[in-house]
């Protein structure tokens, strides 16, 4: 099953921590997808078994690519309201990303 690109980017960010290696090529992604340079208010939620497990929110202080990569890691491992995400939880997790664009709110969960 394929995931929407931005959701996949968030999953890849968390996966970097579990694999202890960096494989997201930000420069290539920015070249291929210039809108990732824009600052867009967003929220990122991680759900495990339909229960909220992690949360991150930004009011557009950083480029979208940085918010997604950093936000996923913060929601997964540093949310003070949840224990850090385990590998087994990650394998079952869904990520919900909500962007507040000038055209309206865009939200997707996968």
C-alpha positions as CSV (number, residue, x, y, z in Angstrom):
1,X,0.0,0.0,0.0
2,X,1.5,3.4,-0.9
3,X,1.1,6.4,1.3
4,X,0.7,10.0,0.3
5,X,4.1,11.7,-0.2
6,X,4.1,13.9,2.9
7,X,2.9,11.1,5.2
8,X,5.6,8.9,3.8
9,X,8.2,11.5,4.5
10,X,7.0,11.6,8.2
11,X,7.2,7.7,8.3
12,X,10.7,7.8,6.8
13,X,11.8,10.4,9.4
14,X,10.8,8.1,12.2
15,X,12.3,5.1,10.4
16,X,15.7,6.9,10.3
17,X,15.7,6.8,14.1
18,X,14.9,3.1,14.3
19,X,17.5,2.3,11.7
20,X,20.1,4.7,13.2
21,X,21.0,6.1,9.8
22,X,20.2,9.2,7.7
23,X,18.6,8.4,4.3
24,X,16.3,11.4,3.6
25,X,17.9,13.5,1.0
26,X,16.4,16.9,1.8
27,X,18.2,18.8,-1.0
28,X,17.0,16.4,-3.6
29,X,13.4,16.6,-2.3
30,X,13.5,20.4,-2.2
31,X,14.7,20.4,-5.8
32,X,12.0,18.0,-6.9
33,X,9.2,19.6,-4.7
34,X,9.9,23.4,-4.2
35,X,6.7,23.9,-2.1
36,X,8.5,22.0,0.7
37,X,10.4,25.3,1.2
38,X,7.3,27.1,2.2
39,X,6.3,27.8,5.8
40,X,2.8,26.3,6.4
41,X,1.1,25.9,9.8
42,X,0.8,22.2,10.4
43,X,0.0,19.6,13.0
44,X,1.2,16.0,13.0
45,X,-0.4,13.3,15.1
46,X,0.7,9.7,15.5
47,X,-2.0,7.1,16.3
48,X,-1.4,3.5,17.5
49,X,-4.6,1.4,17.5
50,X,-6.6,4.5,16.9
51,X,-5.3,6.1,20.1
52,X,-3.3,9.4,20.0
53,X,0.3,8.5,20.8
54,X,2.2,11.6,19.8
55,X,1.6,15.2,18.7
56,X,3.5,18.1,17.1
57,X,2.3,21.5,16.0
58,X,4.0,24.4,14.3
59,X,2.7,27.8,13.3
60,X,4.9,28.1,10.2
61,X,8.2,29.1,11.7
62,X,10.2,26.6,9.6
63,X,10.0,25.2,6.1
64,X,7.5,22.4,5.6
65,X,10.1,19.8,4.9
66,X,11.9,20.6,8.2
67,X,8.6,20.6,10.1
68,X,7.6,17.2,8.8
69,X,10.9,15.6,9.4
70,X,11.5,17.1,12.9
71,X,7.8,17.0,13.9
72,X,7.5,13.3,13.2
73,X,10.5,12.6,15.4
74,X,9.3,14.9,18.2
75,X,5.8,13.4,18.1
76,X,7.2,9.8,18.1
77,X,9.9,10.2,20.7
78,X,9.6,13.4,22.7
79,X,5.9,14.1,23.2
80,X,5.7,14.6,27.0
81,X,2.2,13.2,27.1
82,X,3.3,9.8,25.6
83,X,6.0,7.2,26.0
84,X,8.5,7.1,23.2
85,X,7.2,5.0,20.2
86,X,8.5,1.5,20.1
87,X,9.3,-0.4,16.9
88,X,6.3,-2.7,17.3
89,X,4.1,0.4,17.8
90,X,5.6,2.1,14.8
91,X,4.8,-0.8,12.6
92,X,1.1,-0.4,13.5
93,X,1.1,3.4,13.6
94,X,-0.8,5.8,11.4
95,X,0.2,9.4,10.9
96,X,-2.2,12.2,10.5
97,X,-0.9,15.4,8.9
98,X,-3.0,18.6,8.7
99,X,-1.8,21.6,6.8
100,X,-3.4,25.1,7.0
101,X,-2.9,26.3,3.5
102,X,-4.2,29.7,2.1
103,X,-6.7,27.6,0.1
104,X,-8.0,25.8,3.2
105,X,-7.2,22.9,5.5
106,X,-5.8,19.8,4.0
107,X,-5.7,16.7,6.3
108,X,-4.8,13.1,5.6
109,X,-4.2,10.0,7.8
110,X,-2.3,6.9,6.7
